[in-house]
Amino acid sequence: MKDRYRLFLRRKSVFHAFDTETNRIESLRTGDRTEARKLLHAKNEACRQPPMNVQLARVYLQHSDPTVATRRWQSVRRPERIRIE
């Protein structure tokens, strides 16, 4: 399977990703080649395995906030009262 996104350097300063399906160009907002390759790899992986990305997102969320698994909707819907003076 071919990669959807291709990496190129524009004006010798910022890397961009070229979408081969839509022919659009998106800035990766970095001048570092290794960081740009990591971002491009993440974009291509997201296109290859969408269900796997949802599972990875859940794992990252669970590790960043351990209370996610036990949180209830009431705590999400009921915001804390903010006093405006």
C-alpha atoms as an extended CHARMM CRD file, in Angstrom:
* protein
*
        85  EXT
         1         1  MET       CA              0.0000000000        0.0000000000        0.0000000000  PROA      1               0.0000000000
         2         2  LYS       CA              1.3410000000        3.4160000000       -0.9400000000  PROA      2               0.0000000000
         3         3  ASP       CA              1.6150000000        6.1710000000        1.6150000000  PROA      3               0.0000000000
         4         4  ARG       CA             -1.0620000000        8.8230000000        1.3870000000  PROA      4               0.0000000000
         5         5  TYR       CA              1.1910000000       11.6760000000        2.5210000000  PROA      5               0.0000000000
         6         6  ARG       CA              4.5830000000       12.6530000000        1.1370000000  PROA      6               0.0000000000
         7         7  LEU       CA              7.1640000000       14.8690000000        2.7740000000  PROA      7               0.0000000000
         8         8  PHE       CA              8.8410000000       17.8230000000        1.1110000000  PROA      8               0.0000000000
         9         9  LEU       CA             10.7290000000       20.9320000000        2.1180000000  PROA      9               0.0000000000
        10        10  ARG       CA              9.4120000000       24.2610000000        0.9270000000  PROA      10              0.0000000000
        11        11  ARG       CA             11.6300000000       27.3350000000        0.6840000000  PROA      11              0.0000000000
        12        12  LYS       CA             14.3970000000       25.5100000000        2.5710000000  PROA      12              0.0000000000
        13        13  SER       CA             12.7950000000       26.2720000000        5.9150000000  PROA      13              0.0000000000
        14        14  VAL       CA              9.5520000000       24.4150000000        6.7070000000  PROA      14              0.0000000000
        15        15  PHE       CA              8.4840000000       20.8560000000        5.9260000000  PROA      15              0.0000000000
        16        16  HSD       CA              5.1070000000       20.1650000000        4.3740000000  PROA      16              0.0000000000
        17        17  ALA       CA              2.9470000000       17.0950000000        3.8010000000  PROA      17              0.0000000000
        18        18  PHE       CA              1.4510000000       16.5250000000        0.3600000000  PROA      18              0.0000000000
        19        19  ASP       CA             -1.8260000000       14.5750000000        0.3410000000  PROA      19              0.0000000000
        20        20  THR       CA             -1.7650000000       12.3430000000       -2.7520000000  PROA      20              0.0000000000
        21        21  GLU       CA             -5.5510000000       11.7790000000       -2.6830000000  PROA      21              0.0000000000
        22        22  THR       CA             -6.7000000000       15.3880000000       -2.4910000000  PROA      22              0.0000000000
        23        23  ASN       CA             -3.5610000000       17.0690000000       -3.9010000000  PROA      23              0.0000000000
        24        24  ARG       CA             -3.4800000000       19.4420000000       -0.9410000000  PROA      24              0.0000000000
        25        25  ILE       CA             -0.4490000000       20.6790000000        0.9200000000  PROA      25              0.0000000000
        26        26  GLU       CA             -0.3570000000       21.0090000000        4.7050000000  PROA      26              0.0000000000
        27        27  SER       CA              2.4010000000       22.6260000000        6.7250000000  PROA      27              0.0000000000
        28        28  LEU       CA              3.9770000000       20.4710000000        9.4190000000  PROA      28              0.0000000000
        29        29  ARG       CA              5.2320000000       23.6560000000       11.1370000000  PROA      29              0.0000000000
        30        30  THR       CA              8.7360000000       22.3670000000       11.7290000000  PROA      30              0.0000000000
        31        31  GLY       CA             12.1210000000       22.7540000000       10.1390000000  PROA      31              0.0000000000
        32        32  ASP       CA             13.5450000000       19.6410000000       11.7900000000  PROA      32              0.0000000000
        33        33  ARG       CA             13.6740000000       16.6790000000        9.4140000000  PROA      33              0.0000000000
        34        34  THR       CA             13.3660000000       13.9610000000       12.0760000000  PROA      34              0.0000000000
        35        35  GLU       CA             10.3570000000       15.6230000000       13.7020000000  PROA      35              0.0000000000
        36        36  ALA       CA              8.7340000000       16.1060000000       10.2940000000  PROA      36              0.0000000000
        37        37  ARG       CA              9.2460000000       12.4150000000        9.4740000000  PROA      37              0.0000000000
        38        38  LYS       CA              7.6080000000       11.4320000000       12.7700000000  PROA      38              0.0000000000
        39        39  LEU       CA              4.6110000000       13.6570000000       12.0460000000  PROA      39              0.0000000000
        40        40  LEU       CA              4.3180000000       12.3140000000        8.5150000000  PROA      40              0.0000000000
        41        41  HSD       CA              4.5630000000        8.7310000000        9.7640000000  PROA      41              0.0000000000
        42        42  ALA       CA              1.7560000000        9.4240000000       12.2530000000  PROA      42              0.0000000000
        43        43  LYS       CA             -0.4290000000       10.8460000000        9.4730000000  PROA      43              0.0000000000
        44        44  ASN       CA              0.1430000000        7.8140000000        7.2590000000  PROA      44              0.0000000000
        45        45  GLU       CA             -0.5160000000        5.3840000000       10.1250000000  PROA      45              0.0000000000
        46        46  ALA       CA             -3.7610000000        7.1890000000       10.9280000000  PROA      46              0.0000000000
        47        47  CYS       CA             -4.9520000000        6.5090000000        7.3830000000  PROA      47              0.0000000000
        48        48  ARG       CA             -3.9530000000        2.8460000000        7.4540000000  PROA      48              0.0000000000
        49        49  GLN       CA             -5.4880000000        1.7260000000       10.7510000000  PROA      49              0.0000000000
        50        50  PRO       CA             -8.2930000000        4.0080000000       12.0290000000  PROA      50              0.0000000000
        51        51  PRO       CA             -9.7150000000        1.4970000000       14.5810000000  PROA      51              0.0000000000
        52        52  MET       CA             -6.2660000000        0.9810000000       16.0840000000  PROA      52              0.0000000000
        53        53  ASN       CA             -5.8770000000        4.7330000000       16.5460000000  PROA      53              0.0000000000
        54        54  VAL       CA             -9.0480000000        4.9050000000       18.6370000000  PROA      54              0.0000000000
        55        55  GLN       CA             -7.6860000000        2.2150000000       20.9410000000  PROA      55              0.0000000000
        56        56  LEU       CA             -4.3430000000        4.0060000000       21.2440000000  PROA      56              0.0000000000
        57        57  ALA       CA             -6.1230000000        7.2740000000       22.0400000000  PROA      57              0.0000000000
        58        58  ARG       CA             -8.0320000000        5.5510000000       24.8440000000  PROA      58              0.0000000000
        59        59  VAL       CA             -4.7970000000        4.1600000000       26.2880000000  PROA      59              0.0000000000
        60        60  TYR       CA             -3.1120000000        7.5770000000       26.1900000000  PROA      60              0.0000000000
        61        61  LEU       CA             -6.1530000000        9.1980000000       27.7960000000  PROA      61              0.0000000000
        62        62  GLN       CA             -6.2970000000        6.5930000000       30.5310000000  PROA      62              0.0000000000
        63        63  HSD       CA             -2.6320000000        7.0810000000       31.3820000000  PROA      63              0.0000000000
        64        64  SER       CA             -2.8860000000       10.8590000000       31.3730000000  PROA      64              0.0000000000
        65        65  ASP       CA             -5.9810000000       10.8450000000       33.6360000000  PROA      65              0.0000000000
        66        66  PRO       CA             -6.4670000000        7.6590000000       35.6990000000  PROA      66              0.0000000000
        67        67  THR       CA             -9.9650000000        8.7130000000       36.8200000000  PROA      67              0.0000000000
        68        68  VAL       CA            -11.3360000000        8.4290000000       33.2770000000  PROA      68              0.0000000000
        69        69  ALA       CA            -12.3860000000        4.8030000000       33.7880000000  PROA      69              0.0000000000
        70        70  THR       CA            -14.3950000000        5.5900000000       36.9390000000  PROA      70              0.0000000000
        71        71  ARG       CA            -15.7570000000        9.0270000000       36.0110000000  PROA      71              0.0000000000
        72        72  ARG       CA            -19.5100000000        9.3920000000       35.5600000000  PROA      72              0.0000000000
        73        73  TRP       CA            -21.5050000000       11.6630000000       33.3000000000  PROA      73              0.0000000000
        74        74  GLN       CA            -22.8220000000       13.6380000000       36.2650000000  PROA      74              0.0000000000
        75        75  SER       CA            -19.3470000000       14.9780000000       36.9780000000  PROA      75              0.0000000000
        76        76  VAL       CA            -18.9620000000       15.9830000000       33.3530000000  PROA      76              0.0000000000
        77        77  ARG       CA            -22.3760000000       17.6460000000       33.0460000000  PROA      77              0.0000000000
        78        78  ARG       CA            -22.2620000000       19.4510000000       36.3830000000  PROA      78              0.0000000000
        79        79  PRO       CA            -19.6700000000       22.2110000000       36.0680000000  PROA      79              0.0000000000
        80        80  GLU       CA            -18.3870000000       23.8550000000       39.1870000000  PROA      80              0.0000000000
        81        81  ARG       CA            -19.9820000000       27.1490000000       40.0540000000  PROA      81              0.0000000000
        82        82  ILE       CA            -17.9420000000       30.1190000000       39.0530000000  PROA      82              0.0000000000
        83        83  ARG       CA            -18.4230000000       33.3700000000       40.9320000000  PROA      83              0.0000000000
        84        84  ILE       CA            -18.3030000000       36.4640000000       38.8200000000  PROA      84              0.0000000000
        85        85  GLU       CA            -17.7130000000       39.6350000000       40.7730000000  PROA      85              0.0000000000
